[in-house]
Amino acid sequence: MGLRSVGLLPALVALSLLGACASPPHRTLSLHAPQYATLPNGTEPLNPGKLSSLYTSVASVPGDNVIRYLERKRGHALNMLSLSGGGQNGAFGAGFLKGWRQHGDRPQFDLVGGVSTGALLATHAFLGTPEDDATLEKMYTQVTDADIYTDRGLLSLLSADSLKDTGPLRAMIAKYITADTLKRVAAAYDDNRLLVVGTTNIDYGQTWVWNMTMIAKAGELELYRDVLLASASFPIVFPPVEIDGHLFVDGAARSNLVIPGMGGQARPNPPLHGAGNLYLIDNGKITTPPQALIRALGEIAATTISVMMEQSMQTALMRSFFGTRVLGYKFNMVGIPDNVDVGNDVLAFNQTQMRAAFAAGEALGMQEKPWQATPTNSGDLPSWVFKEMVAPPASAPAP
């Protein structure tokens, strides 16, 4: 994840030299319990030893979790979609969704989860009409960096909490997430469909998973927009978003994917209607070709951050794959093909690169079988462990 275009290193040096001159206001740790968010495992963020009331209210049957609850309510195996982070590379996900529709077998999603740029994609992917696809195409092919952030002057950095100001991104979110959009998401809540978004609470060092359908049902338009902005606020570069006294940044800072339903205190019951599907769109390259770096501070630092974020994605993929096995579901993933030039800076918001990513996604979505059935082993696991993970589950012993 290159950060060269935002001048991260020079700005950090300047801040370190001038930081002693500024005195940021004191904050008190917020003890405000979230009404619409849980930890990924279904527990209360401020009391992690206790299952959230949001969770227990829909998983009252022993051995059930949110997925089993939705299966029961929806009457079929679920089609779930997870959208990863990736900045401007969210154009790939937008294009893939359009191509998938053109192919003719894109389902209505029972559950959608998004993080970072995936959070910005998630609402319209969840609503799922051709008009929603057109909105995503506009969002990811007709914007530049000026539609996302503005620069701060050097003097303003003395009292700022970020290198950039995301006023333009907030305005774009407000443009595309309207009161009417909220009503449509609320209607999906009444139909027992679920939309969730992941953020990172940097006060508590936790991933908070927000029930966006419940927020929409409550008519909390500004909160809905704030959660999306928070999930897409890359740390240091973009300012954190304050909600109920808590500070939030990009959900990908802790987890590049969110898949609810893993919570509970026991292994989940078998699926009620057979194997459903998790469709996972990785808005990044599944494998990155090696290259010799220039030994310059900015180049090394930016690439190191990229490697760290890619490792976070690999961990999230393995966790998601494991989750689908526990649920008895099928794992399906796609990512940006290696031959597509999307540049090295996901915060560049370069129209040429975004249109290339969108076109690649659209072409891949139109293919008959674009899906990868297992995550790629990046070398962290011994080959025998990986084989054990991806092997078909053993049949249950006869009673």
N, C-alpha and C positions, 0 to 999 in steps of 0.2 A: 504494500500500500504506500506508494510514493507520496511524499508531502513536499516535494521540491517547489511546486508552484505557489505554495502559501508561505514560503520563506520561514519555515519553522525554526531552523537553527539560528539564523541571524537575529530573529526576534527574541528567542530565548536568551541569547547572550546579552542583548540589550536590556531585557527585563532583569536579568541577574545583576547587572551593573546598577540599574536604577531602582530596583525593588526596595532598597532600604529607605528610599525617599517617600514611599507610599505606605499608608497604614490602612489596610482594608477593614471594613466594619466587623465588629465581633458578632459571631452567630452562636445561637444556643441549639443544641441537638434537639430536633423535633421529636416529640413523643406522640405525634398524631398518627393513629392507626389508620391504614388505608381502608377505604370502603369498597374499592373495586379491584384490589390487587392482592396477589398471593406470591409466595416463593414458588419456583418451578415444581417443587414436590408437593404443593398444595397446603403448606403450612403458613401460619401467620408471620409476616415479615418482622414484627416487633416481638413475637413470641414463637420462635421457630420450633419449639417442642409441641406446639398445639396446632391441630388441623384447622385451617381457616373455615369460618362459617360459610364462605362462598363455596368451599369444597364439600363440606358435610351436607349442605342443603341439597346437593345434586347427586351425592354418592351415599345414600342412606342404606343401600342394600349391602350386606357383608360381602367383601371381596370385589365390590364394584369400585369403579373410578369414574371420572368425567366421561371417558370414552364409552364405557358400558352404559352409562346413563343416557348419552346421546343415541347410542344404538337402540336402546329401548324406546326412546321417544320418537326417533326417526323411522324405526321399523326396518332398517336395512344396515348392511355393513357400510362403514363411513368412507368417504373420500376426503382426505385431509391434505392440505397444502401448507408447506412451510417455505418462507421466502427469506433468504439470508441477506446480510449486509453487503456493501460493496460500492457505496457512493454512486458515481456516474454509471457504473456497470449495472445498476438497476435497469438500465435500458435493455439489457439482455433479457431479464425476466419479463419486462413489458412486451418485448417482441415475441418471446416464447409463448406467452399467453394468447397473443393474437394468432400466431401460427397454429397453435393447438386448436383453437376454435375453428380455423379454416380447415383443419384436417377432419373435424367433425366428431371427435370423440371426447372432447373436454367435458367433464362432468360439472354439475353444480356442486360446489364444495360445501360439505357439512361443517367443516372447521378450517379456519385459516389462521396461521401464526406468522408474524413478521417482526423483524429486527432491523433497525437502522434504515437503510434505503428500502429494505423489505417491508418495514412498517409503512413507508410512504406508498408502496405498491398495494398493501394488503387490503385496504378498504374497497378499492375498485375491483381487485381480483375477487374479493368475497361477493360483491354485488353482481358482478359477472355478466353484464349485458354487453352487446357490441358497442354501445355508447360509452360504457365504462372502459372498454379496451381503447377506444379513441381518446379518452381522457388521459390514460396512461401513456399513449403514444405522444401526445402533446407534452406531457410532463417530462418525458425523457428524450425527446428529439428536438424540441424547440426552445430549450433553455440554455443559458450560458452561466458562467460563475456569477455574473451580476444579478441573476435571478435567485441566487442562493445566499450570497454573503457580500458584505462590503468591507473594505479595509479600515482599520483603525489608524489614526495618526500616532506617531511615536509618543507624544505627550499623553494621549488618552490611554495608552497602554499602561501608564503608571498606576491607574486605578481600575483597570479592566480585569476581567476574569477569563479573557480569551483573546486570541489574536485577531479574530474576525467578529463581525456583527451579523447575526442571522435574521435581521429584520426582513430582508427580502424573502427568505425561506418561510418565515412565519406568514407573510402576506400570501405566498403561493399556496400554503396549506389552507388558509382561510378561503382562497378562491375556489379550491377544488373540494373542500369539506364544508359544505353549506348546511343550512338547517334542513333542506330537503334531503341531502345525503344522510344526515343523522336519522331522519324518519325512516328511510329505507333500511338502514342498519337495524333500527329498532324493530321493524317488521320482521326481519330475519330472526331476531331474538324471540319473537312470538312463535316463530316456526321451528324453534329449538335448534337453531344454527348458532355457531360460536365463532367470534373473531377475537383474537388476543394479540397483544403487542408487548415485547420485552424492552425494558429500560434498565439502566444500571443506577442504583442509588449509591452515590459516592460517599454519603455520610455513613452509611451502614455497610458498604462493600457488598451489596446484595443485588441479584437480579430480581426485579419485580415484574411479574406477568400480569398485565392489565386486561380485564374483561371488557373489551370495547363495546360489545353488544349490550352489556348491562349499562355502561355509561350512556350509550345512545338511548336506551329505553328510558333512562332517567332524565333525558333531555339536556345533558351536561355538555353543550357544544364546545365551550371554551376549554373544559378539562380534556375532552376528546382531542382537540387540536394541540393542547399542551403536551399530551402524552406522545403524540406523533413527532412533535418537534424535539422533545427530549430524546426519544429513541434514535433520532437521526443527528444528534449533536455530538460530533466527533470531539473527544476530549482535547483540551488546550486550544485547538484551532477554533472551535465553536463554543459559545458560552453555555454553561449548564442551565437547566430549566428548573425553577423552583415550583414545587407543588406541595401545598400544605406544610411549608417550612422545610421540606426535604429537597436536596439538590440531586438532579438526575442528569446523566449524560448517555451517550450512545449505548444502546443495549449490547452491541457487539464488543464493548470493552470487557465484558465477562462471558457472554455466550452469543455466538453468531447465529444461533437458531433457538427457537422456543417451540416445544411440542408439549402441550399440556396432557394430563391424563396419567402421568407416571406416579402421581401422589397416592397416598394411602399407606396403611401400615401392614399390608399383606399383598402377596402376589395377586394380580387381578384374575377374576374368573375368566374362563374361555370366552371368545367372542360369541355374541348371541346370534349372528347371522353369517358366520363364516368370515374369511379373511377380507378385510378392507384394504385400502391403499393409503400409504403416505407418499405424496408427490413432493419432492424437495428440489427447489430451484436454487442452485448455488450461483449467486451473481459474482462469480470470480472464476478463475481458471482452475480446473481440477488438478492439473499439473503445470508447473511453471518451468520453462526451459532455463538451464543454468546460464549465467553470464559473468564475465570478469568485471568486477566493479572498479571504478576509479577510486583511488585511496584519498578521498576528500571527505571532510567531516559531514557535510550535508548528504552526500551520496550514501555513505556508510550508515548514518543514522536513519535516513528514510527507508533504506532497504531492510535494516534491522527491524524497524517497526512493522514493515510488510511481512517479514518472516514470522514475527510474533503473532500477527493477526491471522496469518495462514495456518499457524499451528493451532490457534484457537478454533479455527474452522474445522480442522481435522478432528480435534477432540469432540466438537459438537456433532460432526457427522457420525463418529463412532457411537456416541451416546444415543443419537437418534436411531441408528441402525439397531442398537441393542433394545431400545424402546419398542421398535416395531416387532421385534422377535418376541418380547414379553407379551405384547398385546395380541400376537397372532396375526399381524398384518404384513402386507407386502411393502418392501422398500423400493422406491423408484427415485432416481436422482439424475439431474442434468447440470452441466456447467458450461462455461464459455469454452468453445474449442480453442486449441492451442494456436491455430493459424490466424486467429482474429486479432487485429491490432487495436487494443484498447488502451495503449499507453501504459505508463508506470505510475500515474498519479490519479487516484480515484476521486480526488477533490478538484480536479481541473475543470470538470464539466465542459469538456471540449465537444462541440457539436459533431465534428467529423468522427471522433471515436465513439460517441454515443450512438450515432446513426449506424455505424458499423456493428456495434454490439446489438442494437435492435434488429438489424437485418439478419445477423447470425442467429439470434434467438428465434425470429420468425421462421427462418428456413429450417431450423432444427425442430421446431414445434410442428411443422407440417410433415415431418418424416413419420413413417409407419411405426418404427420402434426406436425412439430416441433415448430411452431410459437405460440407465446403468443400475443393475440390481443389487450391487454391493458397493460400499465406499472403497476408495483406493487405499491400499496399505502404503502409507508414506514412509515406512521403515521403522516406525516406533515400536511395532509389535513383532515378536518372532513369527516367522511364517506359520509355525504349527498353531500358535494361538489364534492368528487370523483365520486359518482354515477351520478351527473349531468354532469360531464366531459365525462364519458364513455357512457352515454345514447345515443341512436341513434339520430341524428339531426332531429329536427322537420321539417315536410314537409313545403315547401314554400307555402304561401297562394295563392289561385287561383287569377289570375288577374281580 
